[in-house]
Amino acid sequence: MEVLKKSIVIIYVILVIALAFVKSYNSWYMITLWGSLSLLGAIYLFIRAKRKTTLLLHLSFLVILAGATVTHFTQKKGTIHLREGEPMAYFLDEEERIYKFSYQLRLDSFEIEYEADGKEERDYLSYVTVLPSGEHHVISMNNILHLGQSRFYQSSYDEDRRGSILIVNRDPYGIPVTYAGYLMMGISFLLIILRKGNRRILLGALGLTAIVIALFSLKKYDMPVLKTWLLPVHVSLIISSYVLLLLSIWKRRVLPIAIAFLACGIFVGAYWANISWGTYWSWDPKEVWALITMMVYAAPLHTTSLPRFRSDRFYRIYMILAFLCVLMTYFGVNYLLGGMHSYN
């Protein structure tokens, strides 16, 4: 058992370091690391897990990884370029491979919707018809079209505004499994927090999140993809988690709630990405570092397996150093790495 525990810790540390420095997140060695951690973790859980809530929480991570694995091996993603009045019955992936539909999609018109001032763009809309059924649909930012196992997302458009480029994604199996894992995780976090008697801290954290949501809701954003209720919720959960992680340096009881809020923020971001970018996880630098932050802060929760964290001195030194991950995620990624979250 001791060998198993040490193996899990070693793989966990290697994985966190790899996430921070490698770029080939879908490479064979990264898949091997995730797979090894999942297998050994599952074995350790079923042998040592004593509480049902703790078992449920760790099982949720395994389910999320299982969903990601299914997505990796079964997902089909590409683009379709529509021109007005020209029906299309296929899309192309990154390697120019053709995937056919059992129907045709025709662009009837493309339109840019403006704010009341007539200058600021509010949305991009593609009016399409499905043939031969004749169904009419509108595809816009954060408003996807479901047809069978395919989902269509507004991506770009032609300069003459007579053409539209859509992202097409087929992932009917991975998404439900992954979302089920997130649901299990949310339920288990709530049960653990209530079991530990942190109700006042939880209410305070929810109050902080509500205040931040209200403040973010007052701000106007000039990009159509950002004009959704998901933005203030996603950002507020993440910011609240960072505040709580800072407080957890002095108050250990705050740490489970902080991680729970961070996990919920990541999930809301994944859901939002799924309806705007065509995938719930794209290994964007901001996503990766949010994951690294959560994994780094998860370690002090395991005082049984990692007895060093029982020492208040060691715990506080670790937590101060761990906050560097928060700073990297919030500031460093924007200035050093960029990515899909760099809207400016």
Protein Blocks (a to p, Z undefined) as FASTA:
>chain_A
ZZmmmmmmmmmmmmmmmmmmmmblmbmklmmmmmmmmmmmmmmmmmmombfklmmmmmmm
mmmmmmmmmmmmmpccddddddehiacfbdcdfkopacddfbdcddfbdcddddfkomac
fbdcddddddfklpacdddehiacdehjbccddfbdcfklpaccddddddfklmmmmmmm
mmmmmmmmmmmmmmnopmmmmmmmmmmmmmmmmmmmmpccfbfklmcfklmmmmmmmmmm
mmmmmmmmmmmklmmmmmmmmmmmmmmmmmmmmmmnopabeoiaklmmmmmmmmmmmmmm
mmmlmmmlmpmklmmmmmmmmmmmmmmmmmmmmmmngpjklmZZ
